[in-house]
Structures are given as C-alpha cells and as structure tokens.
C-alpha cells in the first residue's frame, strides 16, 4: 500500500501544478518561530536536543493519524492520507518550473529577473560573474532535486507518510532557523546584539537536516551516475572536493553538485554564447533529474508488482 501511495503521489505531484502554492506552508512559520524561541531558552542544553524535540512535536499529528487509520476500510483512508502528506512534503516549489523561469529570463535579457530566478534555485546570493552563475545554477538543480524530491521519496519509502513529513519538517525548521539567525545578526533596530542562541539553533537545525539527507544524497548521486555519464560521475565521486566542507550539510551538497555536473558531461561549444550555455546547462540538468525520477518510478513500480505477486 505504501508503494502504491508513493506512485499515486508522484503522479498527483506532476499533474497538480496549480496547487503548488499551498505547499509553502507559511502558517507554520509562526509555529516554528515559537518553537525556536523556546529552544533558545534551553541555553544549558546542546541545541540539537530541543531542536529534535521540536521536529518530533511537528511530526506527531501525522504519526498519530497514520497509527489510528491503520487498515481501516481496506487501507483506503491510509492511502488518501499518504498521498496528501506526500504532496505537501515534496517541494515546496517545482524545480522544472524554476528552471523554465530562469531560462526564460535569460532569453528575454532581463538581468534582474535572471538574478531573481537564479537566487530561487541557489537559495543564496548569486555570484557576480555570469559564468560562475551558470555553473552554480547547474549544481543547484542537482542539490535541490535531492532536497525537494528524492530525499522525500526515500523517507516515504522507508517510513511512510511520517518519514516524508519528518524530512520536510526538518527542512522547514532549518530554513526558518537560518532566516531568524540572519535577521538577529543584522545591525540596527532589527538586529540582536546577542544572537549566539539563534546561531546555535540554526546550526543544530542544519545538522539535523543534514543527518536525514546523508543517505538520500548518496543514493541520488548514484542515480545521477546511472542516468548520465557513469564514468565521469564515478571519477568525480572519488575526487577530493576543492575545499574541505565545513559541515555534513555542505558535504552532501558538494557531493551532489560534483557528481551531478560530471554525470551531465556537457560538451563545450566554441560558437556558443554565454546565454545559450546558461540555458543549455540548466535545461540539461533538469532533464537528468527527470530521467532519474523516471528510474526511481520504474523501480518503485517493479517493487509494487513484486509485492503484489508474493
């Protein structure tokens, strides 16, 4: 039933693009802010402990509903719950749409829109050098595909709706904690001179998320190798990173970026403009992600059929 729900959920996710705005879950920001404020009060504790408790408390409703439904009515209520939870756990934004917006901005020559759409993918400041931006956007597609899609699928397949929602909860807490920490560090009236507690919460939230992303990141990197240039990806995997990652999260992202771009194996073209290269690279990265999604869907379908026959 879990794998059937996963297949249905992926199909719904592909078709219900008009509902993606509902996955922003802005209403949870206030809940997470309140939780983070409570975490900061436990200054004598390692920050990771109250952050884990916050994540568990946000997971609890899904866990309880899953337990209560069980096999009621031949499992159909569970199936409905699983599909709904999976839909809200994926994303929140669609990578394909963001890549299309980025490519359209390049084609239109709107530099400001290019920076805006690139920042949506990078989730950080866009490099000033346009060629560096092209490279970083390609890498961001591979990193975001794991965070928004493949890691959620992995945890859903492993632990059902609770696993998928748990992963998304850690991501929501991480994003909000980092936002609050950056705001607390700002100078002026909006800043906070003593932001050590906010920084500690942000670091703990990032660490927790990186733990849950560790295994999916490596499975996704392996998938990039299988869906693209295997030899190039394998060589990049074995290659030492150019800089030592400061955290597990950075290690995950650097691996996905390095292996993803190597699996892409885009040939150079001397007569290609910077804009054409940017569009070609982003579109090719998105195509590789889609091919990997198809591979995962086929594998899930195969396991579902095998389970039905056994």
MARNU-157315 format. One line per field, with one value per residue: x, y, z of N, C-alpha, C, O in turn; chain; residue in three letters. Coordinates in steps of 0.02 Angstrom, whole numbers. Example, Ala and Ser with C-alpha at 12.3 -4.5 7.8 and 13.67 -1.06 7.14 Angstrom:
// MARNU-157315
n.x	(660,642)
n.y	(-284,-112)
n.z	(390,354)
ca.x	(615,684)
ca.y	(-225,-53)
ca.z	(390,357)
c.x	(660,645)
c.y	(-165,2)
c.z	(390,394)
o.x	(712,670)
o.y	(-166,57)
o.z	(423,402)
ch	(A,A)
aa	(ALA,SER)
//
This chain:
// MARNU-157315
n.x	(41,99,195,111,40,146,175,53,54,166,120,11,81,146,40,-41,-1,-53,-81,33,67,7,92,184,166,163,97,152,267,253,227,346,436,395,428,567,602,575,668,786,784,833,973,1075,1073,1130,1098,1045,962,835,794,773,666,571,553,500,381,310,297,213,65,45,100,12,-113,-84,-63,-189,-275,-228,-271,-400,-555,-504,-382,-395,-421,-294,-217,-263,-225,-85,-54,-92,-7,118,112,117,239,336,435,448,429,423,554,571,487,550,673,630,582,701,774,691,705,839,831,751,835,831,915,895,787,847,939,850,778,883,927,821,840,970,959,1032,1148,1179,1318,1425,1499,1454,1480,1517,1397,1318,1374,1350,1210,1177,1232,1151,1027,1043,1068,951,857,877,845,712,643,699,751,637,557,635,627,490,470,538,484,353,212,245,385,415,353,422,551,525,485,604,675,597,611,748,764,690,753,882,848,798,915,1000,928,935,1069,1082,1133,1076,904,830,915,1003,1099,1147,1158,1195,1121,1023,1104,1156,1041,1009,1122,1107,985,1019,1114,1036,950,1045,1088,977,977,1089,1103,1003,1062,1176,1122,1050,1155,1218,1115,1117,1235,1198,1096,1160,1321,1413,1549,1612,1543,1575,1711,1713,1652,1749,1846,1931,1854,1865,1872,1875,1732,1630,1532,1417,1307,1357,1447,1360,1295,1402,1445,1332,1325,1450,1454,1336,1358,1465,1405,1321,1401,1420,1463,1585,1557,1621,1563,1459,1358,1365,1237,1167,1237,1205,1067,1064,1137,1062,939,980,1024,904,837,913,882,746,753,811,709,613,678,677,538,506,576,507,380,408,443,321,237,302,281,144,128,190)
n.y	(-61,60,85,94,209,297,298,348,472,534,545,631,742,782,822,913,1052,1178,1187,1203,1315,1299,1222,1300,1325,1433,1464,1386,1450,1538,1448,1374,1478,1508,1386,1385,1494,1444,1342,1416,1455,1351,1361,1296,1168,1053,1117,1035,941,1002,1047,928,881,979,953,823,849,920,821,732,738,679,553,502,504,414,298,280,262,146,-11,20,11,-65,-4,112,245,267,266,382,479,461,500,636,687,659,743,870,862,855,966,1138,1208,1183,1112,1104,1206,1318,1312,1332,1464,1529,1506,1572,1702,1726,1718,1829,1931,2000,2056,2076,1991,1871,1859,1851,1732,1642,1652,1595,1461,1439,1478,1568,1707,1767,1734,1864,1851,1799,1677,1595,1596,1522,1395,1372,1372,1257,1162,1187,1140,1001,985,1038,951,834,879,925,823,683,644,653,555,443,436,422,298,221,246,281,399,472,473,547,670,701,725,839,926,946,1016,1132,1186,1207,1304,1411,1435,1473,1589,1668,1677,1749,1867,1907,1937,2052,2224,2371,2423,2307,2208,2097,2105,2003,1863,1733,1623,1609,1579,1457,1377,1379,1314,1188,1147,1141,1039,928,915,884,759,679,693,628,488,484,580,517,406,474,538,423,385,490,457,336,379,467,511,381,346,472,526,435,454,586,569,499,593,712,847,1021,1112,1095,1031,1121,1067,928,951,1036,946,849,928,969,847,805,910,900,768,769,868,809,692,749,791,888,935,1054,1202,1301,1405,1449,1559,1649,1659,1559,1447,1450,1425,1299,1220,1226,1173,1045,992,987,894,779,758,729,610,527,527,456,332,298,291,182,82,83,47,-82,-146,-136,-217,-338,-357,-372,-493,-586)
n.z	(0,37,-64,-174,-139,-149,-287,-337,-273,-333,-464,-445,-400,-516,-594,-525,-532,-514,-382,-310,-236,-115,-43,18,153,244,360,456,493,602,704,704,734,865,925,904,982,1108,1110,1117,1247,1320,1353,1419,1373,1245,1086,988,1047,1098,971,900,977,946,809,817,884,786,693,755,739,609,629,727,659,556,629,689,580,513,447,416,329,221,202,126,180,238,122,58,152,147,15,17,119,61,-51,9,69,-29,-133,-80,-202,-381,-469,-608,-657,-602,-666,-798,-786,-759,-877,-968,-923,-955,-1095,-1121,-1087,-969,-842,-704,-678,-709,-604,-498,-524,-526,-394,-328,-355,-308,-176,-105,-111,-276,-382,-445,-562,-720,-785,-680,-614,-705,-690,-553,-547,-619,-532,-422,-463,-456,-319,-260,-312,-240,-110,-121,-182,-205,-79,0,-60,-29,114,127,66,157,288,269,269,386,383,265,295,411,362,284,384,458,362,348,477,477,374,425,548,506,437,544,620,534,529,662,670,601,588,678,715,690,719,831,966,1047,978,989,1034,934,825,868,870,734,681,741,686,552,557,600,489,391,433,405,269,225,182,75,-10,-59,-124,-221,-290,-341,-424,-517,-582,-643,-727,-808,-868,-824,-799,-790,-681,-579,-569,-524,-401,-330,-326,-228,-140,-191,-88,89,164,280,357,382,302,200,145,91,-7,-88,-139,-215,-308,-372,-425,-499,-600,-665,-712,-802,-909,-1015,-1178,-1234,-1331,-1453,-1526,-1450,-1359,-1201,-1145,-1214,-1169,-1034,-1036,-1099,-1010,-888,-931,-971,-850,-780,-859,-835,-700,-714,-787,-692,-598,-669,-673,-537,-519,-601,-534,-412,-456,-502,-381,-317,-397,-379,-243,-244,-307,-227)
ca.x	(0,144,225,56,29,202,165,-3,76,210,78,-26,129,160,-21,-74,46,-88,-88,99,72,-17,146,229,157,184,65,195,322,241,234,418,467,381,468,638,610,577,733,839,781,871,1042,1121,1068,1152,1041,1017,910,769,776,744,600,527,537,456,315,276,283,167,-2,45,111,-49,-164,-63,-75,-261,-308,-209,-301,-472,-586,-456,-324,-406,-407,-222,-192,-278,-181,-17,-48,-95,55,173,106,139,308,378,440,382,424,441,619,561,459,601,722,598,581,771,792,652,736,900,811,724,888,815,968,867,747,894,965,796,763,942,929,770,870,1030,939,1083,1167,1201,1385,1426,1525,1399,1499,1512,1325,1295,1396,1316,1140,1175,1243,1093,973,1056,1061,880,819,879,810,641,611,723,756,568,537,672,599,422,476,565,442,285,197,282,454,417,337,477,606,505,484,673,693,561,643,815,757,666,805,934,819,797,984,1024,894,962,1137,1081,1143,1019,847,806,966,1004,1170,1164,1124,1227,1069,993,1153,1160,981,1016,1173,1079,934,1055,1145,983,929,1100,1088,924,992,1153,1093,971,1108,1220,1081,1036,1217,1224,1065,1143,1284,1163,1055,1202,1387,1432,1621,1628,1515,1613,1775,1700,1637,1812,1889,1926,1825,1913,1879,1852,1666,1629,1480,1388,1263,1399,1474,1307,1283,1460,1445,1279,1344,1509,1435,1284,1387,1506,1359,1292,1451,1402,1521,1595,1543,1658,1521,1401,1361,1356,1166,1149,1266,1166,1003,1077,1159,1006,890,1009,1023,834,821,944,841,684,769,820,642,582,710,650,468,505,597,452,327,430,437,249,212,331,247,75,129,216)
ca.y	(0,118,98,116,279,336,306,394,537,563,565,691,797,803,848,966,1107,1239,1185,1204,1371,1276,1187,1348,1313,1493,1465,1351,1493,1563,1391,1360,1534,1497,1330,1405,1538,1400,1307,1462,1462,1296,1377,1249,1105,1053,1142,983,903,1034,1050,863,880,1021,915,767,876,937,757,691,730,631,487,480,489,353,241,271,237,76,-45,35,13,-96,39,170,308,274,283,452,518,456,541,706,703,660,803,928,851,870,1037,1162,1232,1135,1129,1114,1273,1368,1310,1365,1536,1552,1506,1625,1766,1733,1732,1897,1979,2037,2038,2073,1930,1815,1854,1830,1661,1604,1651,1547,1394,1436,1492,1612,1761,1745,1760,1920,1825,1763,1607,1560,1588,1467,1332,1364,1355,1186,1124,1196,1096,934,988,1048,890,789,908,934,767,615,628,643,489,393,430,395,225,188,253,302,470,502,484,602,732,715,756,907,966,966,1066,1193,1213,1231,1366,1465,1449,1511,1656,1704,1690,1803,1928,1927,1961,2116,2284,2417,2407,2239,2161,2073,2103,1937,1815,1667,1571,1599,1545,1388,1342,1370,1262,1124,1129,1121,974,878,905,851,688,645,697,595,428,501,617,469,368,519,544,361,388,535,419,286,413,509,483,343,351,539,535,394,488,645,546,481,652,752,913,1076,1141,1050,1053,1142,1031,872,979,1057,886,821,971,968,783,807,957,875,708,788,902,761,648,787,783,931,953,1125,1226,1364,1457,1456,1619,1638,1648,1493,1397,1450,1391,1229,1185,1219,1126,978,969,970,832,724,747,696,541,491,518,400,270,283,271,114,37,79,7,-152,-172,-141,-276,-396,-366,-396,-562,-630)
ca.z	(0,41,-130,-217,-121,-174,-359,-347,-251,-384,-521,-424,-397,-584,-626,-486,-528,-492,-309,-278,-189,-50,-9,50,225,281,425,503,513,670,749,709,771,936,946,907,1040,1166,1107,1139,1320,1349,1335,1451,1338,1175,1047,945,1083,1090,900,885,1010,905,747,835,900,723,659,794,711,554,659,761,608,522,675,701,520,504,390,414,262,174,193,82,215,243,56,47,196,122,-45,37,156,14,-92,47,89,-87,-149,-99,-271,-432,-499,-679,-668,-586,-721,-855,-773,-765,-948,-1000,-904,-995,-1164,-1126,-1074,-908,-794,-637,-672,-709,-536,-454,-535,-505,-321,-306,-359,-265,-107,-75,-156,-343,-399,-493,-625,-754,-799,-616,-602,-747,-658,-488,-558,-637,-470,-378,-486,-429,-246,-243,-330,-183,-52,-132,-215,-195,-7,23,-84,10,181,121,53,217,348,253,274,441,362,217,330,457,325,266,445,473,313,366,537,457,336,469,598,472,425,607,640,492,550,727,661,564,630,680,758,679,739,900,984,1074,934,996,1041,868,784,892,846,661,670,761,637,491,571,599,420,354,452,368,197,211,140,11,-54,-92,-172,-277,-328,-379,-477,-570,-620,-684,-777,-851,-884,-764,-787,-766,-614,-532,-559,-483,-334,-298,-323,-167,-153,-196,-21,142,187,350,393,345,251,144,115,49,-64,-132,-174,-265,-360,-409,-463,-547,-658,-702,-747,-857,-963,-1072,-1220,-1247,-1399,-1462,-1554,-1406,-1317,-1129,-1133,-1240,-1124,-973,-1049,-1115,-949,-840,-959,-969,-780,-764,-895,-799,-640,-735,-805,-630,-569,-705,-650,-471,-527,-628,-480,-363,-487,-501,-313,-303,-431,-346,-179,-256,-330,-175)
c.x	(43,173,172,42,85,195,109,18,121,171,38,19,145,100,-49,-28,13,-94,-21,104,49,38,195,226,181,155,107,253,314,249,308,455,457,423,541,651,614,644,788,840,820,945,1092,1121,1105,1091,1007,960,842,747,744,674,550,505,488,386,276,259,224,97,-5,56,48,-104,-147,-78,-149,-296,-292,-238,-376,-497,-536,-397,-334,-398,-332,-192,-204,-233,-109,-6,-47,-30,114,172,134,211,357,383,474,375,447,506,611,535,511,656,694,597,651,791,754,681,800,882,785,777,876,864,941,826,792,921,912,782,822,945,877,797,929,1013,993,1102,1196,1270,1380,1450,1472,1417,1498,1439,1297,1312,1358,1242,1133,1184,1182,1035,981,1048,987,838,820,838,735,605,636,729,687,544,571,640,527,425,498,515,371,275,236,354,460,404,392,535,588,505,555,697,660,593,711,809,738,718,862,911,820,867,1013,992,920,1031,1140,1095,1081,963,822,855,961,1077,1191,1127,1155,1176,1037,1040,1159,1101,986,1066,1145,1027,966,1087,1094,960,982,1104,1036,937,1052,1144,1058,1018,1154,1183,1064,1097,1230,1175,1086,1193,1250,1123,1096,1266,1414,1506,1640,1603,1554,1680,1767,1686,1701,1857,1878,1897,1878,1924,1849,1784,1666,1579,1457,1343,1301,1428,1422,1298,1341,1463,1393,1297,1400,1490,1383,1313,1430,1461,1327,1336,1433,1464,1525,1580,1574,1614,1458,1410,1351,1283,1144,1177,1226,1101,1014,1096,1102,955,915,1009,953,813,851,905,777,696,778,753,606,612,683,578,463,525,541,395,345,423,364,220,238,295,176,74,152,161)
c.y	(63,136,121,190,323,348,356,465,571,584,628,752,825,839,909,1026,1171,1243,1191,1260,1351,1243,1235,1342,1372,1495,1429,1394,1517,1508,1375,1415,1526,1440,1347,1451,1497,1362,1351,1471,1407,1305,1328,1181,1109,1069,1087,947,938,1041,984,857,922,985,858,792,895,874,720,685,679,561,460,462,424,292,228,242,164,46,-34,41,-9,-51,100,237,320,295,357,497,518,500,615,728,706,722,864,922,866,945,1078,1184,1179,1157,1144,1183,1327,1370,1345,1440,1565,1557,1561,1693,1778,1752,1803,1950,2021,2016,2031,2010,1868,1805,1828,1755,1617,1598,1603,1476,1387,1441,1529,1663,1733,1774,1815,1896,1781,1691,1565,1547,1529,1400,1319,1346,1282,1143,1128,1151,1026,932,993,987,840,815,909,871,699,597,616,574,434,383,406,320,188,188,277,377,505,517,543,668,750,748,828,952,990,1020,1133,1226,1242,1299,1424,1484,1490,1582,1697,1722,1748,1869,1954,1957,2029,2174,2328,2392,2337,2187,2142,2064,2034,1884,1745,1611,1556,1562,1472,1347,1329,1316,1193,1101,1107,1053,918,863,868,777,649,645,656,536,445,538,569,424,411,529,482,360,434,498,369,319,456,474,448,352,419,551,496,426,549,626,531,541,690,820,967,1110,1093,1074,1067,1102,972,897,1001,997,853,862,969,902,782,852,929,816,725,820,855,713,683,784,824,947,1028,1141,1295,1421,1471,1518,1601,1623,1579,1437,1392,1413,1316,1190,1174,1169,1055,950,948,905,772,707,710,624,499,478,461,333,250,259,200,64,28,37,-67,-183,-181,-204,-340,-411,-392,-469,-611,-646)
c.z	(0,-27,-180,-203,-149,-249,-373,-328,-302,-445,-505,-424,-466,-616,-590,-477,-503,-416,-273,-226,-119,-9,25,126,267,351,478,528,585,721,760,747,846,964,953,967,1105,1169,1135,1215,1356,1332,1364,1417,1271,1130,1006,980,1079,1018,878,915,972,842,762,850,837,683,691,764,654,581,691,711,572,565,684,640,508,441,386,343,208,158,150,118,224,176,41,88,169,61,-28,72,108,-29,-55,72,32,-97,-94,-171,-319,-467,-573,-695,-654,-639,-783,-847,-781,-838,-985,-984,-944,-1067,-1172,-1114,-1012,-853,-723,-626,-672,-638,-488,-461,-516,-429,-293,-307,-311,-191,-69,-128,-221,-357,-451,-562,-659,-769,-736,-599,-642,-714,-593,-496,-577,-574,-425,-398,-456,-353,-227,-261,-274,-125,-61,-156,-191,-121,23,3,-43,78,180,110,115,275,333,260,329,422,315,252,380,423,306,327,463,424,329,427,519,422,382,521,567,458,488,631,599,512,616,722,625,612,629,722,750,703,812,918,1009,1033,938,998,973,822,803,868,771,645,687,710,572,499,568,528,380,371,411,292,177,164,75,-37,-91,-141,-233,-320,-370,-436,-534,-614,-667,-740,-824,-869,-823,-748,-759,-695,-562,-517,-514,-411,-295,-287,-258,-183,-153,-129,30,166,261,391,351,289,189,108,68,-14,-114,-171,-230,-323,-404,-453,-516,-609,-699,-741,-806,-919,-1024,-1113,-1230,-1320,-1407,-1486,-1512,-1363,-1244,-1113,-1156,-1195,-1059,-980,-1060,-1051,-900,-865,-957,-898,-759,-798,-861,-735,-659,-754,-742,-596,-603,-683,-582,-476,-553,-574,-428,-391,-487,-433,-293,-334,-399,-280,-188,-275,-276,-123)
o.x	(26,176,186,33,72,207,116,1,116,186,32,-1,156,109,-78,-18,46,-110,-19,142,68,32,243,276,214,185,99,286,362,276,331,499,502,450,574,704,652,672,832,890,838,976,1146,1165,1111,1039,948,913,794,687,695,628,491,447,441,337,215,212,191,70,-51,24,31,-137,-192,-102,-170,-343,-338,-230,-412,-465,-527,-365,-286,-369,-308,-147,-159,-207,-77,46,-7,-3,156,224,169,242,413,340,522,321,486,511,642,558,515,681,729,610,659,821,782,682,813,913,797,765,908,854,960,829,776,926,926,775,813,963,888,778,937,1047,1000,1075,1232,1281,1338,1424,1449,1373,1481,1422,1258,1271,1337,1215,1087,1148,1164,998,933,1024,964,788,770,801,698,544,599,715,679,513,539,628,505,387,480,505,333,323,258,381,505,439,407,565,630,523,564,735,692,602,729,845,767,726,887,948,840,878,1048,1025,928,1051,1193,1071,1039,971,794,839,919,1112,1246,1072,1144,1186,1026,1019,1167,1108,969,1055,1158,1024,942,1087,1106,952,966,1122,1049,910,1066,1175,1081,1014,1168,1209,1064,1092,1250,1191,1074,1194,1271,1116,1070,1267,1436,1524,1679,1638,1566,1704,1809,1705,1708,1902,1821,1913,1930,1978,1802,1777,1697,1582,1475,1340,1281,1434,1439,1294,1330,1483,1407,1286,1397,1507,1385,1294,1433,1478,1307,1311,1430,1514,1474,1590,1556,1625,1410,1463,1331,1268,1107,1143,1216,1081,977,1072,1095,929,877,995,944,776,820,897,756,655,756,742,571,576,669,558,420,494,530,366,302,401,347,182,202,281,151,25,135,174)
o.y	(113,194,162,229,379,404,400,513,632,636,673,806,885,881,953,1050,1214,1295,1186,1254,1382,1236,1212,1352,1363,1524,1441,1378,1517,1519,1364,1401,1537,1444,1327,1447,1513,1351,1328,1492,1413,1261,1318,1140,1164,1038,1092,923,905,1041,984,832,903,987,847,760,887,875,680,629,639,514,401,411,384,241,170,202,124,75,-75,72,23,-59,137,283,377,337,391,547,570,533,653,780,750,752,905,971,887,983,1054,1179,1135,1213,1191,1215,1376,1424,1382,1477,1620,1607,1594,1738,1835,1796,1834,2009,2073,1964,1986,1979,1818,1748,1787,1720,1561,1546,1572,1435,1336,1413,1521,1663,1683,1834,1814,1919,1733,1647,1506,1494,1490,1355,1263,1309,1248,1094,1079,1128,995,883,957,974,807,777,896,865,662,540,573,538,385,326,372,282,131,137,291,415,562,568,584,717,809,795,873,1011,1048,1064,1185,1287,1296,1345,1479,1543,1536,1630,1755,1776,1791,1921,2014,1998,2059,2174,2322,2345,2308,2128,2168,2022,2011,1864,1704,1558,1498,1518,1428,1289,1275,1275,1145,1042,1060,1013,866,805,824,737,595,603,649,534,423,527,580,406,386,529,487,337,418,506,362,291,478,414,480,363,424,581,521,426,562,661,547,540,698,849,961,1135,1056,1131,1032,1103,966,867,987,998,832,834,968,902,761,835,934,814,699,802,859,694,651,776,797,971,1062,1100,1342,1478,1501,1528,1545,1580,1545,1387,1338,1375,1275,1134,1119,1129,1008,891,897,866,719,648,664,580,441,425,422,284,191,212,161,11,-27,-4,-109,-240,-228,-240,-389,-468,-429,-504,-670,-683)
o.z	(-32,-45,-223,-250,-170,-272,-416,-363,-312,-475,-547,-444,-473,-659,-622,-421,-474,-389,-211,-178,-69,52,57,161,318,397,538,578,624,776,816,786,885,1019,1001,998,1150,1222,1171,1243,1414,1301,1335,1430,1243,1137,991,947,1058,1004,842,884,966,824,725,832,836,643,658,764,651,557,682,718,558,541,684,647,495,387,358,300,157,106,138,88,218,173,15,64,169,55,-54,57,114,-42,-84,93,45,-74,-64,-200,-301,-491,-599,-742,-691,-656,-817,-894,-808,-859,-1029,-1027,-964,-1097,-1224,-1128,-1004,-821,-687,-573,-640,-614,-444,-411,-492,-403,-241,-265,-278,-149,-8,-183,-221,-346,-495,-613,-629,-767,-737,-573,-616,-710,-579,-455,-553,-564,-392,-355,-433,-326,-183,-228,-261,-93,-14,-150,-159,-102,66,43,-24,98,227,141,126,307,379,259,321,442,323,240,389,450,313,321,481,443,324,429,543,439,378,536,599,467,487,658,627,512,627,763,620,668,584,761,797,706,849,890,994,1051,894,969,956,784,760,848,748,600,650,692,540,452,537,510,339,328,386,256,118,110,22,-97,-150,-193,-289,-382,-428,-491,-592,-675,-724,-794,-875,-884,-775,-691,-712,-654,-506,-460,-471,-365,-236,-245,-235,-235,-120,-115,15,188,301,452,293,235,133,47,13,-69,-174,-230,-286,-381,-465,-512,-571,-665,-760,-798,-855,-975,-1080,-1085,-1234,-1364,-1371,-1468,-1536,-1333,-1227,-1071,-1121,-1185,-1033,-936,-1032,-1041,-873,-827,-943,-888,-726,-770,-857,-719,-623,-739,-739,-567,-570,-675,-570,-441,-530,-568,-404,-355,-475,-426,-257,-302,-392,-263,-146,-262,-278,-76)
ch	(A,A,A,A,A,A,A,A,A,A,A,A,A,A,A,A,A,A,A,A,A,A,A,A,A,A,A,A,A,A,A,A,A,A,A,A,A,A,A,A,A,A,A,A,A,A,A,A,A,A,A,A,A,A,A,A,A,A,A,A,A,A,A,A,A,A,A,A,A,A,A,A,A,A,A,A,A,A,A,A,A,A,A,A,A,A,A,A,A,A,A,A,A,A,A,A,A,A,A,A,A,A,A,A,A,A,A,A,A,A,A,A,A,A,A,A,A,A,A,A,A,A,A,A,A,A,A,A,A,A,A,A,A,A,A,A,A,A,A,A,A,A,A,A,A,A,A,A,A,A,A,A,A,A,A,A,A,A,A,A,A,A,A,A,A,A,A,A,A,A,A,A,A,A,A,A,A,A,A,A,A,A,A,A,A,A,A,A,A,A,A,A,A,A,A,A,A,A,A,A,A,A,A,A,A,A,A,A,A,A,A,A,A,A,A,A,A,A,A,A,A,A,A,A,A,A,A,A,A,A,A,A,A,A,A,A,A,A,A,A,A,A,A,A,A,A,A,A,A,A,A,A,A,A,A,A,A,A,A,A,A,A,A,A,A,A,A,A,A,A,A,A,A,A,A,A,A,A,A,A,A,A,A,A,A,A,A,A,A,A,A,A,A,A,A,A,A,A,A,A,A,A,A,A,A,A,A,A,A,A)
aa	(UNK,UNK,UNK,UNK,UNK,UNK,UNK,UNK,UNK,UNK,UNK,UNK,UNK,UNK,UNK,UNK,UNK,UNK,UNK,UNK,UNK,UNK,UNK,UNK,UNK,UNK,UNK,UNK,UNK,UNK,UNK,UNK,UNK,UNK,UNK,UNK,UNK,UNK,UNK,UNK,UNK,UNK,UNK,UNK,UNK,UNK,UNK,UNK,UNK,UNK,UNK,UNK,UNK,UNK,UNK,UNK,UNK,UNK,UNK,UNK,UNK,UNK,UNK,UNK,UNK,UNK,UNK,UNK,UNK,UNK,UNK,UNK,UNK,UNK,UNK,UNK,UNK,UNK,UNK,UNK,UNK,UNK,UNK,UNK,UNK,UNK,UNK,UNK,UNK,UNK,UNK,UNK,UNK,UNK,UNK,UNK,UNK,UNK,UNK,UNK,UNK,UNK,UNK,UNK,UNK,UNK,UNK,UNK,UNK,UNK,UNK,UNK,UNK,UNK,UNK,UNK,UNK,UNK,UNK,UNK,UNK,UNK,UNK,UNK,UNK,UNK,UNK,UNK,UNK,UNK,UNK,UNK,UNK,UNK,UNK,UNK,UNK,UNK,UNK,UNK,UNK,UNK,UNK,UNK,UNK,UNK,UNK,UNK,UNK,UNK,UNK,UNK,UNK,UNK,UNK,UNK,UNK,UNK,UNK,UNK,UNK,UNK,UNK,UNK,UNK,UNK,UNK,UNK,UNK,UNK,UNK,UNK,UNK,UNK,UNK,UNK,UNK,UNK,UNK,UNK,UNK,UNK,UNK,UNK,UNK,UNK,UNK,UNK,UNK,UNK,UNK,UNK,UNK,UNK,UNK,UNK,UNK,UNK,UNK,UNK,UNK,UNK,UNK,UNK,UNK,UNK,UNK,UNK,UNK,UNK,UNK,UNK,UNK,UNK,UNK,UNK,UNK,UNK,UNK,UNK,UNK,UNK,UNK,UNK,UNK,UNK,UNK,UNK,UNK,UNK,UNK,UNK,UNK,UNK,UNK,UNK,UNK,UNK,UNK,UNK,UNK,UNK,UNK,UNK,UNK,UNK,UNK,UNK,UNK,UNK,UNK,UNK,UNK,UNK,UNK,UNK,UNK,UNK,UNK,UNK,UNK,UNK,UNK,UNK,UNK,UNK,UNK,UNK,UNK,UNK,UNK,UNK,UNK,UNK,UNK,UNK,UNK,UNK,UNK,UNK,UNK,UNK,UNK,UNK,UNK,UNK,UNK,UNK,UNK,UNK,UNK,UNK,UNK,UNK,UNK,UNK,UNK,UNK,UNK,UNK,UNK,UNK,UNK,UNK,UNK,UNK,UNK,UNK,UNK,UNK)
//
